[in-house]
Amino acid sequence: MGALDGLRVLDLSRVLAGPYCTQMLADHGAEVVKVESPSGDETRGWGPPFLAEGTSAYYANLNRGKKNIVLDLSGPDGRELLGTLLAGADVVVENFKAGTLARWGWPDETIRAAYPALIHCRITGFGTDGPLGGLPGYDAVLQAYGGLMSVNGEADGPPLRIGVPVVDVVTGVLGFSGILLALHERERSGLGQLVDCSLLDTVISLLHPHSAAWLADGAVPRRTGSAHPSIAPYETFSTADGLFFVGAGNDRQFAALAEVLGAPGLAADPRFASNADRVSNVDALRAELSVLIGQYKRDSLTQLLLAKGVPASPVHDLAEAMNAPQVRHREMVVERDGYRGVGVPVKLGRTPGCAAESPRAPGADTREVLAAAGLSGEEVEGALAKGAAYTRLP
């Protein structure tokens, strides 16, 4: 049994942040019902690669462990079914364009009055009000708007999008966290509340340490590639057989690095005596270290440094990372019963969570979910006949 066993979640979201949030809930035992429109979650077609059943790997990595129902919420019959499902839910997660639920007859005040214990997690691009309230936003758009791209890339190159949808993913984690906070508070008050997450809030929260530095001195940060703006050395170097990263975050670690490299005098050099000195003289430091590090192979140097307590690693490609022994030991790659996916990152001692079954086909659980919500067999078949619900994408 998972930590969230018995929690009922209605997932009205699509694409990434919402589905990732609800997948985390499902991994820890919640019963999650994903509601798709008759056109389906568009990420089902975001490929290649596609899995055997024609669903993209992108979709599959965000929607495991959920029941699936297809509803047409554009008409009154589908919206009535939505109300029935809301009545039985503890949590609803949605990322509709601002005002959509209100147009469908479910404004916030109606939801709160009808279902006072319901926790409503809303995920938007910019929030629902203010100068940009209600406007759409994808991950990369918010990376650009929120300044994240401006600090990513080489100093002499253009701003770059971070190569994973970090704003979406972290928004999903924050939504998961907010839901757990609201559940805890509900134990005391008996009431649900709105969990308001926006990609904009997420990206601004991710700007540390650049945001802290700007708030302190008003200087706009410059891009530093793989290097850190306020720690040195903390960057990528070339070894004899590939790229390698080392981060010496304090004077002890730097002295150990210098010793391993056979140049203990570097730690006594007044240019490099403290972290502030090393940051001020980072070009000279980089030149010294590049020659020394270039004489080693990346794996052997990594082992030498880790043994001395200096954080270091080869720069792995994705295949190397996914096959790394420690990654497999931590069960962050799951291969069971025909399912292959990423493992559960939040691990609990007694209820560790589980990367459950592969994503269900669209509408695979429509009959079961509607029956569990209290509809008779005749009412379920009537909803299917009217096109309010489907057992597959039409």
N, C-alpha and C positions, 0 to 999 in steps of 0.2 A: 504494500500500500504506500502511495506517495504522500508527501506532506499535505497536498491539496486534495486528497481523496474526498469526494463528495461535493466539491465546488463545481457549480454549473456555469459555464461560460458560453456566451453567444458571440461568435466572431463574425462581425459584419464587415471586416476590413479586407483589403486587397493589397497587392504589391509586396511591400517589405516590412515596414516598421510594425504595423498591426499584426500581420501574420507571425512575425518573429516573437512578438510579445506573447501571443496566445500559444505558440508552440512551446515556449518556456513554461507556461502554465500547464500545458498538457504533459510535458516531460515530468512534471512533479505531481501528476495524478489527477488534475482537474479533468472533468468531462467537457470537452470543447466541441461545439457544433459550429462548423464553418458554413456560412450561408453564402452561396454564390448566385450571381444573377444569371439569367439564361444565356448571356454572352460569355460567362465564365470569368475567372480571375485572369487578366491579360498575361500574367507571368507564366501561365501554362504554355504559352507560345514563345517565351523568351529563350530561344535556343538557336542552333544546337549548342550542347548535346541534348538529346531527348532520351528518356527511358523507354523501355519496351512498350509500355502502354501509351506512348505518344505524348506524355507530359514532360515538360522540360526539367532538367536537373535543378534549375533555378527555383522552380515552384516546389519541387520535392524537398529541398533543403529547408523550407520554411513552413511546411504544412503537414508534418507527420503527426500521427497520434490523434487526429481529429475526425469526428464524424462529419459527413458532408451532406448538405441539403441544398437544393436549387429552388429559389423562390423568385417570382416576378413581383418586385416591390413597386413597380410603376403603376399598378392598378389597385383598386380598393380591396380585392380579395386577398392579394398577397400581403397587403399592409395589415389586414385583419389577422392573418396568420402570424405576422411579425409580433403583433400585440400578444398573441397567445404564447409565443416563445419567450417574449420578455417577461411575462408573468412568472415563468418557471426558472428564470435565470438569477444567479447571484451577481454576475458581472456581464456587461456588454462592452465590446471593444469595436469602435468604428472609426473610419477615416474618410467619411463622406465630405464632399464640398460643403462649406458652411451654409446652413439653412436648408439642406436637403431633407433631414429628418423632420424639420418644421413643416416643410411643404407637403410631406407625406402624412401630416397630422400628428407628429410626435415632437413638438417643441420641448425644450428642456423642462419647462414648468409642468407640462403634461406628464412627462416621464417621471418627474419627481413626485407629483401628486398621486399618480397611479401605482408607482412602484417605489415607495419611500426607502426600502432597504437595498435597492439596486445600486451597484457601483457602475458608473458610466465612464469609461475611458475614451476620451476623444483625442484623436491624433490628427493634426493639421500641419500645413506648411508654415504659415505665418501667424496662426491664431485666428480667432473669429472676428476680432474688431481691431480698431486702430487703422493707420494709413494703408496698410497692406492686408488687413484682415479679410479672410475668405479667399485670398488669391492662391492659386495652386503652386506647389513647389516640389520638385524632385530633389534627391540627395545632392547632386552636383550643383544645382541652382543655389541651394543653401550653402554649400561649400564656397561658392563664389560670393554670394551676398554677405555671408557671415565672416568673411576674411580668412577662412581656413586655407583656401587655395593660395592666398597671398604669401603665406609663410611656408609653403611646400614647394620644393624644387631647388635647383642649383642657384647660387647667387647670381650668376650671369645668364640665367635662363628665364623663361616665362613662368608665371604661376602655374601650378599643376594640380589637377584633381587627385586626391588621394585614391590609390588604386582599389580600395574596397569601399562600399557604401557606408562609411563609418557613421555618418549622421543618422541614417535610417536605422542602422543596427543599434546604436546607443539610444536612440529614441525608443526603440522596442524594449531595451533593458530598463530605461527609466519608466516606461509605461508599466512594465512588470513590477517594478519597485513601488510605484505609486499605488497600484492595485493592492499590493500586500499591505501598505500603510493604511489604505482605506478599510481593508478587511479588519485590521487590528483595531482601528478606531470604532468600527461598527460593533465590535464586541462590547464596547462601553456604551455607545449611544443607541444602538439598534438601527441606525440610519446609514444609508448609502450616501455617496457624494460624487461630484464630478472630479475625475482625474484628467487634468487639462495638459496635454503634451503637445509641443510644437517642434518642428525641425529647427526653427529659428532659435528657440531657447536652448536646444541641444547644442547647436554649433557654437553659440557664444560660450556655453559652459565648457567647451572643449579647447578653448584657446589658451589655456595655461601652458607655459609660463608667460606667453607673450602678452596676454591681457593684463596680468599683474604688473609686468614691466611698464606697459604703456600707462596704466593708471598711476604708476609711481613717478615716471619722468616724462611722459608725453611723447617719447621717441617711437616712430613707426618702425617695427622690426624689419630686418632684411632677411631674405632667404639664406639658409646656410647648408642646403643639401642634406646629407645624412648627419652633419655635425650639430651639436647642441649649442644654443646661443649663450648659455651661462655655465657650462661644464666643459672642461677639457682635460685629457682627451676623451671624447665621446662621439666617435664617428667611424666610418668605414675606411679601411686601408687595403691595399693589394698585397697578398702574400705570393709565394712562388707558384701556388696552384689555384688561386681564386681569391674572391673577396672575403673580408673578415672584419668583424666589428668588435671594438673594445670600448668599454666605458669605465673609466677610473673616476669614481665620484668623490673621492677624498684623498688626502695626502698619503695615507698609508697604502691605499691601492696603487697610487701612482709610483710610490717607491718600490712596491712589489713588481709592478710592470717593468720599471727600469732595471731591476735586478734580473728578472727572467730574460730580458733582452740583452743582458750582458753589458749594460751601461748604467751602473748604479750612480755615477756622477750626475746624471740628469736630475735626480731628485734634489741634489744640493745646488744645482745651478740657480742663481738668484732669479733668472727669468721664469723659472718653473717651480719656485719654492712653495707657492700656494695656488689654490684653484684660481683665484683672481689674477695672479701673475700668469698662469698658464693661459687663461682666456685672453688676457691682454697681449700675449705673445704667441697666439695660436698658430700663426703661419710658420714661425720658427720652430715651434714644437712639432708641427705636422711634418716639416721637412726632416727633422731628426728621426722621428718615429718611422716615417715611410721607408727610409733606408734600412733600419734595423728589422722592421716587421717583414720587409720584402725578402728576407733571407730564409724565412720559415715557411713550412706548409701549414695550411690553415687549421687542420684538425689537430696536429701535434701542438701547435702554439695554443690552441684553445685549451687543451688538457693541461698544459703547463701553467697557464694563467688561472684556470679554475682551481687548480690545486693550491694556489697561493691566495685564493679569495678575491681574484680580480674578475669581474663579469666580462665574459667574452664569448663569441660564437662565430662559426662560419656563417656567411650569408647564404642561407639555403634557398633553393628554388622551391616551388610549392610541393613537388613530388618528394623532395628530400625532407621537407618539414612534415608532411603527412605520414611518411614512413619512418620518422625518427623514433628510436626505441623509447624515449621518454614520453613522446606523444602517444604511442601505442600503450605504454604502461599506464598512462592516465586515462585510458579508454576514451580518447578524444576522436578516434576513428572507430565506428561501429560497423561490424559486418556480421549480421545474424539473420537467419531465416529468409535469405534472399534480399535483405535490406542492407544498403550501404549508405552511411551518412556520418555527419559530425556528431560527436558525443555531447553529453550534458555538461556544461561548464560550471554549474552551481552544484556542488556535491555536499550532501548532508550525511552525517554518520549513520543514523538509524533509518532514514528514508531517503536514499541517495538519488532517487529519480531514475528514469529509464527512457532511452531513446526508443520509442515504441514502433508500431507498425508503419509501413509506408503510407503516403497520402492516399486517401480514398478517391475513387472515381467520382466525378460530379454527380450528385444526386443519389449516390449509392445508399444513403441512409435516410432518404426523404420519408419513406413510409414509416420507418421505425421511429424517427424523431417526432413526427406529427402524432403518431399514436401515443408515444410517451407523454406528449404535451396534453393529451386528453381528448383528441379527436377520435371519433368512432371510425370503424373501417369504411362505412359509407361516406362519412365526411372527408376522409383522406382521399378516397377515389373521386369524390366530387371536386376537391381542390385540384387534383391532377387533370380531371376532364375539363375544368374551366381554364387551365393554363396558369393558375396561381402558383402551382408547384410542379416540379418535374423530377423524374428519376434519372434523367441524363440531360446533357445539354441539347436543346432542340436544334 
